[in-house]
Amino acid sequence: MRARVRNQGVPLIMCMLLLLLVATAQCRNEDESDFSTETETETEYTTTLASVESSTQPNNDKQLVYIENLQKNCHLKRGTVRCSGFRFDDIEKVAFFSLPTQVRIAPDGATYELGDKQHLGTLIMENSTFINFPLHLFYELPLLSEVDMRDCGMQYVSWEGFLAANKLKILLLSGNAISELGESSFSYASELEFLFLSDNKLSSPHPDAFKGLQNLIHLDLSDNQLEELPERIFHDLAALHTLIISGNRLRFISNGLLTQNTRLQTVILQGNQLQQLGEYAFSSAPHLLHLDVSHNAPLEVLVLNLNVVNLRARNCSLTRVNLFGAVTNVDLSDNRVQELYFSTSELLEDLVLRNNSLGQLATLSRVPRLRHLDVGNNPQLGELPTDWQKPHLERLDLSNTGLQQLPQQLLEDMPNLRKLNVSNNKISDIDPHDFKRLSRLTHFYIHANNWNCFSLRMVMDVLILQHGITYTPDKVDDDFMGSYIKGIACMYRLPEREQLKSQSDTESSASVEYSQHSDRDATSDVEMLRREFKAVVQHLEQKFDSVFAQLSSLNAKMNSLEHMNSSLWNQLTITV
């Protein structure tokens, strides 16, 4: 705005100017409410209407405390305003933004203009306290797209605070003490896309608290005190992609809670007190990428009909899991799962069932896309399916599953296997030639088993050391009665096949001489023990021979030293 007046003296000009500024302040529009920090130059000077920084007046049951100057508490840099030191810790007082209009007058005294607009897109409040969300903020700073008021001690948020917030896209209110959300609390911020309300004290929000937020993409309600969610609380959030409700006290998720949120991609429900999930609670989201219901101790049964890429349900109390629909990666570790069913197991790529109570894996007979399977710490599992279809399997963990041997067919059907863990089992013998098809094997963990030293030495020499395969040695125990081969503990005893041959020979002869059956059984047992004892004695004799050879070598060196010493004394002459 620019105007020219007749030259009748500076006092007349100033009077007219002040009258004009008063009228302008009463009719202030959005374009005149930008915060300006322009400095005085040689050719112009600045006059403001702000004579005080704050004043008060009653507004219903609370007082309005006017903020008329930001220069003392705020710093402007590249469209971002950082403010600190505001203290509105009286619950009966509400901050009200009312910023002054700035005017510049040319040196000739005949021209004036209002201050230029500044494009302030971000407001950050640091080390400040606002018990109530401030009023009139978006009238004074209409271009704000991001407001960060985390850790401000805020307790109350109402719809009045968001009038004219039609440019706001990101609102951060985490780390406050907000306990209630009324009806349509954010409806005037219709363009809001990211809303962070984590780490507050929300317990029972109004069913229409988020009404009007059709553009909201991300909603974080984690670490509050939510016990129940109204059925329609998310129905207006048609664009919602991410919903985080972890760390609350929820006990139930109904089938109708998310029916209108068809664009959901991520739902985080971990760390609640969930007892039940509706079977169709997530079926309305056909493109769900992540669902996490971990750390819900009361949850014992998980029956879901859904399509999801990543499903995590760790550390619950699950005993039965039935999944209907397309599921790609599943983590059910640290539960008590006994019953497991996948309607489309052929789509599985990553499955973690570690630390459960599984007794069989019949449901996994058809897993052609499976790349990673971890069933470690299921000591009752025992035998594995022999008809697995797993041509793409790359990592297999069978540690602590009660295995006594590895089926040859199991190894033949895994040409892409890179990592195999059979530690903490009862395996004593493995034929390294059974691994001839595992040409890509790079890691083979065999520690903490019941190894026969004869078989272990062959596995080490023919398979592990020859191909540079990584393994983990056992922890050395000084009281262990056996031996260590390349760091793996073992005991010397007859190979399993020789024991079986001896038993079969005994059974044959028993069929011919039935009358001596008992004597021959006893004789075979004694013979087997005698041969095992002989094998141990032979091993000890080898060690004794080695020690004796070293002692003999040491004795020879000592004799040589003694002979040298004797010769030296014979040639030594002492003169007195």
C-alpha positions in Angstrom: 0.0 0.0 0.0 1.4 3.4 -1.0 0.0 7.0 -0.6 1.1 10.6 -1.1 0.0 13.6 1.0 0.5 17.4 0.6 3.6 18.8 2.4 2.0 20.5 5.4 4.5 19.4 7.9 5.5 16.3 9.7 3.0 16.5 12.6 0.0 16.5 10.3 1.5 13.5 8.4 2.1 11.6 11.6 -1.4 12.2 12.8 -3.0 11.0 9.6 -0.7 8.0 9.6 -1.6 7.0 13.1 -5.3 7.2 12.3 -4.8 5.1 9.2 -2.8 2.5 11.2 -5.5 2.1 13.8 -8.1 1.5 11.1 -5.7 -1.0 9.5 -5.2 -2.9 12.8 -8.9 -3.3 13.2 -9.4 -4.7 9.7 -6.2 -6.8 9.5 -6.4 -9.5 6.9 -4.1 -12.5 6.4 -1.7 -10.7 4.1 -0.9 -8.1 6.8 -0.2 -10.6 9.6 3.2 -11.9 8.6 6.0 -11.6 11.1 8.6 -9.0 10.0 12.1 -8.4 11.4 13.3 -5.6 9.0 15.9 -3.3 10.3 16.2 0.5 10.0 18.3 1.9 7.1 19.6 5.3 6.1 16.6 6.0 3.8 13.7 4.7 5.9 12.7 4.0 9.4 10.1 1.7 11.1 7.2 2.6 13.4 5.1 -0.1 15.2 1.9 0.0 17.1 3.2 -2.4 19.8 3.8 -0.4 22.9 3.6 -3.5 25.2 4.4 -7.1 24.6 1.3 -8.6 26.3 -1.9 -7.6 27.9 -4.9 -9.4 29.3 -8.6 -9.4 29.0 -11.3 -11.9 30.1 -12.7 -14.4 27.6 -15.6 -16.4 29.1 -14.0 -18.3 31.9 -10.4 -17.8 30.8 -8.2 -14.8 30.2 -6.5 -14.0 26.9 -2.8 -13.1 27.2 -1.9 -11.2 24.0 1.4 -12.0 22.3 2.1 -8.8 20.3 5.8 -9.2 19.7 7.9 -12.2 18.6 11.3 -10.4 18.3 12.2 -10.9 21.9 11.5 -14.7 22.0 12.0 -15.8 18.5 14.6 -16.2 15.8 13.9 -16.2 12.1 16.0 -18.2 9.6 15.0 -19.3 6.1 11.3 -19.4 6.7 11.6 -21.1 10.1 10.7 -19.4 13.4 12.3 -20.8 16.5 10.8 -19.5 19.7 11.7 -20.1 23.4 11.0 -18.8 26.8 7.2 -18.4 26.6 5.6 -19.3 29.9 1.8 -19.8 29.9 1.6 -22.3 32.8 -1.6 -20.9 34.3 -4.6 -23.1 33.3 -6.9 -20.0 33.4 -4.9 -18.1 30.8 -4.7 -18.7 27.1 -2.0 -17.2 24.8 -3.5 -15.1 22.0 -1.3 -14.1 19.0 -1.9 -10.5 18.0 1.2 -9.3 16.1 1.7 -5.6 15.1 1.6 -4.3 11.6 4.8 -2.6 10.5 5.0 0.6 8.4 7.9 2.2 6.6 8.0 6.0 5.9 10.3 7.4 3.2 12.8 10.2 4.3 10.9 12.8 2.3 8.0 12.2 4.7 5.5 12.0 1.8 5.4 8.2 1.2 4.6 5.3 3.5 4.0 1.6 3.0 3.1 -1.5 5.0 5.9 -4.1 5.8 6.5 -6.8 3.2 5.1 -10.3 3.9 7.5 -13.0 5.0 6.9 -16.6 4.1 7.1 -18.3 7.5 6.4 -22.0 6.9 7.6 -23.6 10.2 7.1 -22.6 13.9 9.1 -24.4 16.5 8.5 -23.8 20.3 11.4 -24.8 22.5 11.8 -24.5 26.3 8.3 -23.1 26.4 5.1 -23.8 28.3 1.5 -23.6 26.9 -1.1 -25.3 29.1 -3.7 -24.4 26.5 -3.0 -24.5 22.7 -2.7 -20.8 21.7 -5.4 -19.0 19.8 -5.3 -16.8 16.7 -1.9 -18.3 15.8 -2.9 -19.2 12.2 -4.5 -15.8 11.6 -1.3 -14.1 12.4 1.0 -16.6 10.6 -1.3 -17.9 7.8 1.4 -19.6 5.8 2.4 -22.0 8.5 2.7 -25.6 7.2 4.5 -27.1 10.2 4.0 -26.5 13.9 6.2 -28.2 16.5 5.0 -27.8 20.1 6.5 -30.9 21.6 7.2 -31.0 25.4 5.3 -27.8 26.1 3.3 -29.1 29.1 0.1 -28.8 27.0 -3.1 -30.2 28.5 -5.9 -28.8 26.4 -6.5 -28.7 22.7 -9.6 -27.3 21.1 -10.9 -26.6 17.6 -10.7 -22.8 18.2 -6.9 -23.0 18.1 -6.9 -24.2 14.5 -9.1 -21.6 12.9 -7.5 -20.5 9.6 -5.0 -23.4 9.7 -5.8 -24.4 6.1 -2.1 -24.5 5.2 -1.0 -26.7 8.1 0.3 -30.1 7.1 2.5 -31.3 10.0 1.5 -30.9 13.7 3.8 -32.3 16.4 2.2 -32.4 19.9 4.1 -35.3 21.4 5.5 -35.3 24.9 2.7 -33.2 26.4 0.0 -34.0 28.9 -3.1 -33.9 26.7 -5.8 -36.1 28.3 -8.9 -35.3 26.2 -9.7 -34.7 22.5 -13.1 -33.2 21.9 -15.4 -33.4 18.9 -13.7 -32.2 15.6 -10.6 -31.0 17.5 -8.6 -30.6 14.3 -11.3 -30.2 11.6 -10.3 -26.7 10.6 -6.8 -28.0 9.7 -8.3 -29.8 6.8 -5.0 -30.2 4.9 -3.2 -31.8 7.8 -1.2 -34.9 6.7 1.0 -35.8 9.8 -0.3 -35.7 13.3 1.9 -36.7 16.3 0.1 -37.2 19.6 2.5 -39.8 21.2 3.5 -39.7 24.8 0.5 -37.9 26.2 -2.3 -39.0 28.6 -5.1 -39.7 26.2 -7.6 -42.2 27.5 -11.1 -41.7 26.0 -11.0 -39.5 22.9 -14.3 -38.4 21.4 -15.6 -40.7 18.6 -15.4 -37.7 16.2 -12.1 -36.3 17.5 -10.4 -36.7 14.0 -13.4 -35.7 12.0 -12.6 -33.6 8.9 -9.1 -34.9 8.4 -9.6 -36.5 5.0 -6.0 -35.9 4.0 -4.3 -37.3 7.1 -1.6 -39.8 6.1 0.2 -40.5 9.4 -1.3 -40.7 12.9 0.8 -41.5 16.0 -1.1 -42.2 19.2 1.6 -44.3 20.9 2.4 -44.3 24.6 -0.9 -43.0 25.8 -3.5 -44.5 28.2 -6.0 -45.7 25.6 -8.1 -48.5 26.8 -10.8 -48.6 24.2 -11.3 -47.0 20.7 -14.7 -45.8 19.6 -15.9 -47.7 16.5 -16.0 -44.7 14.2 -13.0 -42.8 15.5 -10.9 -43.4 12.3 -13.8 -43.4 9.8 -13.0 -40.0 8.4 -9.4 -40.8 7.7 -9.8 -42.1 4.2 -6.2 -41.3 3.2 -4.5 -42.8 6.3 -1.4 -44.9 5.5 0.2 -45.3 9.0 -1.5 -45.8 12.3 0.6 -46.3 15.4 -1.2 -47.2 18.7 1.6 -49.0 20.5 2.3 -48.7 24.2 -1.4 -48.3 25.3 -3.9 -50.4 27.2 -6.1 -51.7 24.4 -7.7 -55.1 25.0 -9.7 -55.6 21.8 -9.6 -54.5 18.1 -13.0 -54.9 16.5 -13.9 -55.9 13.0 -15.4 -52.4 12.3 -12.7 -50.2 13.6 -10.7 -49.8 10.3 -13.3 -50.6 7.7 -13.0 -47.1 6.1 -9.2 -47.0 6.0 -8.6 -48.9 2.8 -5.3 -47.2 2.1 -3.6 -48.4 5.3 -0.1 -49.7 4.9 1.3 -49.8 8.5 -0.5 -50.7 11.7 1.6 -50.9 15.0 -0.3 -52.3 18.0 2.6 -53.7 20.0 2.9 -53.2 23.7 -0.8 -53.2 24.6 -2.9 -55.6 26.6 -4.7 -57.2 23.6 -6.7 -60.3 24.4 -8.5 -60.6 21.0 -8.2 -59.3 17.5 -11.3 -59.5 15.2 -10.7 -62.0 12.4 -11.6 -59.4 9.8 -10.1 -56.3 11.6 -7.6 -55.7 8.9 -9.3 -57.2 5.9 -10.4 -53.8 4.5 -6.8 -52.9 3.8 -5.7 -54.8 0.7 -2.2 -53.3 0.5 -1.1 -53.7 4.1 2.6 -53.8 4.4 3.3 -54.0 8.1 1.2 -55.3 11.0 2.8 -55.6 14.4 0.9 -57.0 17.4 4.0 -58.1 19.4 4.4 -57.8 23.2 0.7 -58.4 24.0 1.0 -60.9 26.9 -2.7 -61.8 27.1 -3.0 -62.7 23.4 -3.3 -66.5 23.1 -5.1 -67.1 19.8 -4.5 -65.3 16.5 -7.0 -66.0 13.8 -6.8 -63.4 11.0 -8.1 -63.0 7.5 -5.9 -60.5 5.8 -3.3 -59.7 3.1 0.0 -58.4 4.6 3.6 -58.4 3.6 5.2 -58.3 7.1 3.4 -59.7 10.2 5.0 -59.6 13.6 3.5 -61.2 16.7 6.5 -61.8 19.0 6.5 -62.3 22.7 2.8 -62.9 23.3 1.2 -66.1 24.7 0.1 -67.5 21.4 -0.7 -71.3 21.3 -2.7 -71.3 18.0 -2.1 -69.3 14.9 -4.4 -69.5 11.8 -3.7 -67.1 9.0 -6.0 -66.9 6.0 -4.9 -64.8 3.0 -1.6 -63.8 1.4 1.1 -63.4 4.0 4.8 -63.1 3.0 7.0 -62.6 6.1 5.9 -63.8 9.5 7.7 -63.6 12.9 6.0 -65.6 15.7 9.0 -66.0 17.9 8.9 -66.2 21.7 5.4 -67.7 22.1 4.0 -71.1 22.9 2.7 -72.0 19.5 1.6 -75.6 19.1 -0.9 -75.3 16.2 0.0 -73.5 13.1 -1.9 -73.1 9.8 -1.3 -71.0 6.6 -4.0 -71.1 3.9 -1.4 -69.9 1.3 1.9 -71.3 2.6 3.2 -71.2 -0.9 3.6 -67.4 -0.7 5.8 -67.5 2.4 9.3 -66.1 2.0 10.5 -65.5 5.6 9.2 -67.5 8.6 10.5 -67.2 12.2 9.1 -69.6 14.7 11.9 -69.5 17.2 11.3 -70.4 20.9 7.9 -72.0 20.7 6.3 -75.4 21.5 6.0 -76.9 18.0 5.8 -80.6 17.7 5.5 -80.8 13.9 5.7 -78.7 10.7 3.2 -80.5 8.5 1.6 -77.2 7.4 4.9 -76.2 5.7 5.1 -79.1 3.3 4.6 -76.6 0.4 6.8 -73.6 0.7 8.4 -73.1 -2.7 9.3 -69.4 -2.1 10.6 -69.8 1.4 14.0 -68.2 1.8 14.5 -68.1 5.6 13.2 -70.6 8.2 14.0 -70.4 11.8 12.5 -73.0 14.1 15.3 -72.9 16.7 14.5 -73.6 20.4 11.6 -76.0 19.7 13.0 -79.0 21.6 9.9 -81.2 20.9 10.1 -80.7 17.2 12.2 -83.8 16.5 11.8 -85.0 12.9 11.3 -82.7 10.0 9.0 -83.2 7.0 10.7 -85.2 4.3 8.6 -84.0 1.4 9.4 -80.3 1.7 9.4 -78.2 -1.4 12.0 -75.5 -0.6 14.2 -75.0 -3.6 14.9 -71.3 -2.7 15.7 -71.8 1.0 18.9 -69.8 1.9 18.9 -69.8 5.7 17.8 -72.7 7.9 18.0 -72.7 11.7 17.3 -76.0 13.4 19.2 -75.4 16.6 17.8 -77.1 19.8 15.1 -79.0 18.0 15.9 -82.5 19.3 17.5 -83.6 16.1 19.5 -86.8 16.2 20.4 -86.9 12.5 20.0 -84.9 9.3 17.9 -86.7 6.7 19.8 -87.0 3.4 16.7 -86.0 1.4 16.4 -82.8 3.4 19.8 -81.7 2.3 19.3 -82.7 -1.3 16.4 -80.3 -1.8 18.1 -77.1 -0.7 20.6 -76.2 -3.5 20.6 -72.5 -2.5 21.2 -73.0 1.2 23.9 -70.6 2.5 23.5 -70.9 6.3 22.6 -74.0 8.3 22.4 -74.1 12.1 22.1 -77.5 13.8 23.7 -76.6 17.1 22.5 -77.7 20.5 21.1 -81.0 19.3 22.0 -84.7 19.7 23.7 -85.3 16.4 26.7 -87.7 16.5 27.4 -88.6 12.9 27.0 -86.8 9.6 28.2 -88.1 6.2 29.9 -85.1 4.6 29.2 -86.6 1.1 25.5 -85.8 1.8 26.3 -82.1 1.4 27.6 -82.5 -2.2 24.6 -80.5 -3.6 25.0 -77.7 -1.0 27.7 -75.9 -3.1 26.7 -72.4 -1.8 27.0 -73.3 1.9 29.0 -70.6 3.7 28.0 -71.1 7.4 27.5 -74.4 9.2 27.0 -74.3 13.0 27.5 -77.7 14.5 28.6 -76.9 18.1 27.0 -78.3 21.3 26.1 -81.7 19.8 27.0 -85.3 20.8 29.7 -85.7 18.2 31.6 -88.9 17.6 35.2 -87.8 17.0 35.7 -90.2 14.1 32.7 -88.6 12.2 33.6 -85.1 13.3 37.1 -85.3 12.0 35.8 -86.3 8.6 33.2 -83.5 8.6 35.9 -81.0 9.4 38.5 -82.2 6.9 36.2 -83.0 4.0 33.5 -80.3 4.3 34.2 -77.4 6.6 38.0 -76.8 6.3 38.3 -77.8 2.7 35.6 -75.3 1.6 36.3 -72.5 4.0 32.9 -72.7 5.7 32.4 -70.6 8.8 31.5 -72.3 12.1 31.4 -71.5 15.8 33.6 -73.5 18.2 32.4 -74.9 21.6 33.3 -73.2 24.8 36.2 -75.1 26.3 35.4 -77.1 29.4 38.4 -78.2 31.4 36.4 -81.0 33.0 35.2 -82.4 29.7 36.4 -86.1 29.3 36.4 -86.0 25.6 38.5 -84.2 22.9 38.2 -81.0 20.9 38.7 -81.1 17.1 39.2 -77.7 15.7 37.3 -76.3 18.7 34.3 -78.7 18.5 33.8 -81.1 21.4 33.5 -84.8 20.7 33.9 -88.3 22.2 35.6 -91.3 20.6 33.3 -94.2 20.1 32.3 -96.7 17.5 30.6 -95.3 14.4 26.9 -95.7 14.4 26.9 -97.9 11.3 29.3 -100.4 12.8 27.1 -100.6 15.9 24.1 -101.3 13.7 26.1 -104.0 11.8 27.1 -105.7 14.9 23.5 -105.7 16.1 22.2 -107.1 12.8 24.8 -109.9 12.8 23.7 -110.9 16.3 20.1 -110.9 15.3 20.9 -113.2 12.3 22.8 -115.7 14.3 20.0 -115.6 16.9 17.5 -116.7 14.3 19.6 -119.8 13.5 20.3 -120.7 17.1 17.2 -119.6 18.9 18.1 -121.6 22.0 21.2 -119.4 22.6 19.3 -116.1 21.9 19.8 -114.6 25.4 23.4 -115.6 25.7 24.2 -114.1 22.3 22.4 -110.8 23.1 24.5 -110.5 26.3 27.6 -111.4 24.4 26.9 -108.8 21.7 26.4 -106.1 24.4 29.7 -107.1 26.0 31.4 -107.2 22.6 30.1 -103.7 21.7 31.3 -102.3 25.0 34.6 -104.1 24.6 35.1 -102.5 21.1 34.2 -99.1 22.4 36.6 -99.4 25.2 39.2 -100.7 22.8 38.7 -97.6 20.6 39.1 -95.3 23.7 42.2 -97.2 24.8 43.7 -96.9 21.3 43.0 -93.2 21.3 44.7 -92.8 24.8 47.6 -95.0 23.6 48.1 -92.6 20.7 48.3 -89.7 23.1 50.6 -91.6 25.4 52.9 -92.5 22.5 53.0 -88.8 21.5 53.8 -87.8 25.1 56.5 -90.6 25.3 58.0 -89.4 22.1 58.3 -85.9 23.3 59.8 -87.1 26.6 62.3 -89.2 24.7 63.3 -86.2 22.6 63.7 -84.1 25.8 65.8 -86.8 27.4 68.1 -86.9 24.4 68.6 -83.2 24.6 69.4 -83.4 28.3 72.0 -86.2 27.6 73.6 -84.0 25.0 73.8 -81.2 27.4 75.3 -83.4 30.1 78.0 -84.7 27.6 78.9 -81.2 26.6 79.1 -80.2 30.2 81.4 -83.1 31.0 83.7 -82.3 28.1 83.9 -78.7 29.2 85.0 -79.6 32.7 87.6 -82.1 31.4 89.3 -79.4 29.4 89.2 -76.7 32.1 92.4 -76.1 34.0 92.5 -74.1 37.1 95.7 -72.3 38.0 96.4 -71.1 41.6 
